[in-house]
Amino acid sequence: MLDYPDLFHEAADSLYQAALPEEALVFYRALRAVSGQEDASLYLQMGKCYLNGKRNREAEESFQQAITDRKSTRLNSSHPGYL
């Protein structure tokens, strides 16, 4: 998986679109476990999967993580000279 994260993302997205959110989560979780692969869009997709499975607490946590990651990314890219 380390060599082909894009394939894992495509598989997860395809499973989600095929109304198989639990199966998609297997791939999304694998991506999350690989350093550098987690980002706001990954957490957003995971949140959608959890929501479709009526797993509201996990969905909320994923959506919150997506917001946190997005804010962090925006701050880092808009102020490159700040530490």
ZADO-1210 file (C-alpha; in nm, 4 decimals, padded with zeros to 6 digits):
<atoms>
<atom x="00.0000" y="00.0000" z="00.0000" code="MET" pos="1"/>
<atom x="00.2845" y="00.2379" z="00.0693" code="LEU" pos="2"/>
<atom x="00.3732" y="00.2330" z="-00.2994" code="ASP" pos="3"/>
<atom x="00.0170" y="00.2781" z="-00.4299" code="TYR" pos="4"/>
<atom x="-00.1859" y="00.5098" z="-00.2059" code="PRO" pos="5"/>
<atom x="-00.3705" y="00.6514" z="-00.5074" code="ASP" pos="6"/>
<atom x="-00.5079" y="00.3052" z="-00.5883" code="LEU" pos="7"/>
<atom x="-00.6318" y="00.2668" z="-00.2316" code="PHE" pos="8"/>
<atom x="-00.8010" y="00.6054" z="-00.2547" code="HIS" pos="9"/>
<atom x="-00.9651" y="00.5141" z="-00.5857" code="GLU" pos="10"/>
<atom x="-01.0855" y="00.1821" z="-00.4451" code="ALA" pos="11"/>
<atom x="-01.2302" y="00.3518" z="-00.1374" code="ALA" pos="12"/>
<atom x="-01.4026" y="00.6202" z="-00.3444" code="ASP" pos="13"/>
<atom x="-01.5466" y="00.3580" z="-00.5807" code="SER" pos="14"/>
<atom x="-01.6800" y="00.1511" z="-00.2921" code="LEU" pos="15"/>
<atom x="-01.8379" y="00.4584" z="-00.1377" code="TYR" pos="16"/>
<atom x="-02.0018" y="00.5519" z="-00.4680" code="GLN" pos="17"/>
<atom x="-02.1304" y="00.1940" z="-00.4980" code="ALA" pos="18"/>
<atom x="-02.3122" y="00.2434" z="-00.1646" code="ALA" pos="19"/>
<atom x="-02.0652" y="00.0244" z="00.0262" code="LEU" pos="20"/>
<atom x="-01.9487" y="00.2650" z="00.2968" code="PRO" pos="21"/>
<atom x="-01.8258" y="00.0010" z="00.5434" code="GLU" pos="22"/>
<atom x="-01.6073" y="-00.1564" z="00.2770" code="GLU" pos="23"/>
<atom x="-01.4782" y="00.1866" z="00.1745" code="ALA" pos="24"/>
<atom x="-01.3802" y="00.2563" z="00.5346" code="LEU" pos="25"/>
<atom x="-01.1360" y="-00.0359" z="00.5265" code="VAL" pos="26"/>
<atom x="-00.9380" y="00.1438" z="00.2570" code="PHE" pos="27"/>
<atom x="-00.9774" y="00.4909" z="00.4089" code="TYR" pos="28"/>
<atom x="-00.8523" y="00.3624" z="00.7464" code="ARG" pos="29"/>
<atom x="-00.5523" y="00.2029" z="00.5767" code="ALA" pos="30"/>
<atom x="-00.4718" y="00.5365" z="00.4131" code="LEU" pos="31"/>
<atom x="-00.5076" y="00.7164" z="00.7447" code="ARG" pos="32"/>
<atom x="-00.2578" y="00.4756" z="00.9008" code="ALA" pos="33"/>
<atom x="00.0099" y="00.5724" z="00.6484" code="VAL" pos="34"/>
<atom x="00.1927" y="00.8866" z="00.7504" code="SER" pos="35"/>
<atom x="00.1453" y="01.1675" z="00.5026" code="GLY" pos="36"/>
<atom x="-00.1710" y="01.0248" z="00.3463" code="GLN" pos="37"/>
<atom x="-00.4239" y="01.1688" z="00.5877" code="GLU" pos="38"/>
<atom x="-00.5723" y="01.5044" z="00.4978" code="ASP" pos="39"/>
<atom x="-00.9015" y="01.6905" z="00.5221" code="ALA" pos="40"/>
<atom x="-01.0531" y="01.5178" z="00.2183" code="SER" pos="41"/>
<atom x="-00.9772" y="01.1743" z="00.3617" code="LEU" pos="42"/>
<atom x="-01.1462" y="01.2602" z="00.6906" code="TYR" pos="43"/>
<atom x="-01.4400" y="01.4115" z="00.5040" code="LEU" pos="44"/>
<atom x="-01.4915" y="01.0891" z="00.3084" code="GLN" pos="45"/>
<atom x="-01.4597" y="00.8825" z="00.6239" code="MET" pos="46"/>
<atom x="-01.7202" y="01.1035" z="00.7895" code="GLY" pos="47"/>
<atom x="-01.9603" y="01.0462" z="00.5016" code="LYS" pos="48"/>
<atom x="-01.9125" y="00.6709" z="00.5314" code="CYS" pos="49"/>
<atom x="-01.9790" y="00.6779" z="00.9040" code="TYR" pos="50"/>
<atom x="-02.2848" y="00.8959" z="00.8518" code="LEU" pos="51"/>
<atom x="-02.4270" y="00.6535" z="00.5952" code="ASN" pos="52"/>
<atom x="-02.3782" y="00.3743" z="00.8474" code="GLY" pos="53"/>
<atom x="-02.5633" y="00.5743" z="01.1158" code="LYS" pos="54"/>
<atom x="-02.2420" y="00.5994" z="01.3164" code="ARG" pos="55"/>
<atom x="-02.2939" y="00.9615" z="01.4106" code="ASN" pos="56"/>
<atom x="-02.0247" y="00.9906" z="01.6778" code="ARG" pos="57"/>
<atom x="-01.7534" y="00.8639" z="01.4438" code="GLU" pos="58"/>
<atom x="-01.8897" y="01.0830" z="01.1646" code="ALA" pos="59"/>
<atom x="-01.8705" y="01.3910" z="01.3847" code="GLU" pos="60"/>
<atom x="-01.5145" y="01.3082" z="01.4907" code="GLU" pos="61"/>
<atom x="-01.4088" y="01.2651" z="01.1277" code="SER" pos="62"/>
<atom x="-01.5730" y="01.5898" z="01.0211" code="PHE" pos="63"/>
<atom x="-01.4066" y="01.7732" z="01.3107" code="GLN" pos="64"/>
<atom x="-01.0696" y="01.6286" z="01.2087" code="GLN" pos="65"/>
<atom x="-01.1307" y="01.7433" z="00.8499" code="ALA" pos="66"/>
<atom x="-01.1990" y="02.0959" z="00.9727" code="ILE" pos="67"/>
<atom x="-00.8905" y="02.0931" z="01.1951" code="THR" pos="68"/>
<atom x="-00.6675" y="01.9642" z="00.9151" code="ASP" pos="69"/>
<atom x="-00.8074" y="02.2161" z="00.6680" code="ARG" pos="70"/>
<atom x="-00.7499" y="02.5082" z="00.9049" code="LYS" pos="71"/>
<atom x="-00.3965" y="02.3891" z="00.9760" code="SER" pos="72"/>
<atom x="-00.3174" y="02.3522" z="00.6051" code="THR" pos="73"/>
<atom x="-00.4563" y="02.6961" z="00.5255" code="ARG" pos="74"/>
<atom x="-00.2641" y="02.8635" z="00.8053" code="LEU" pos="75"/>
<atom x="00.0618" y="02.6985" z="00.7063" code="ASN" pos="76"/>
<atom x="00.0257" y="02.7807" z="00.3382" code="SER" pos="77"/>
<atom x="-00.0962" y="03.1391" z="00.3856" code="SER" pos="78"/>
<atom x="00.1829" y="03.2324" z="00.6258" code="HIS" pos="79"/>
<atom x="00.4915" y="03.0434" z="00.5094" code="PRO" pos="80"/>
<atom x="00.7291" y="03.2668" z="00.7024" code="GLY" pos="81"/>
<atom x="00.5604" y="03.2155" z="01.0377" code="TYR" pos="82"/>
<atom x="00.6567" y="02.9358" z="01.2734" code="LEU" pos="83"/>
</atoms>
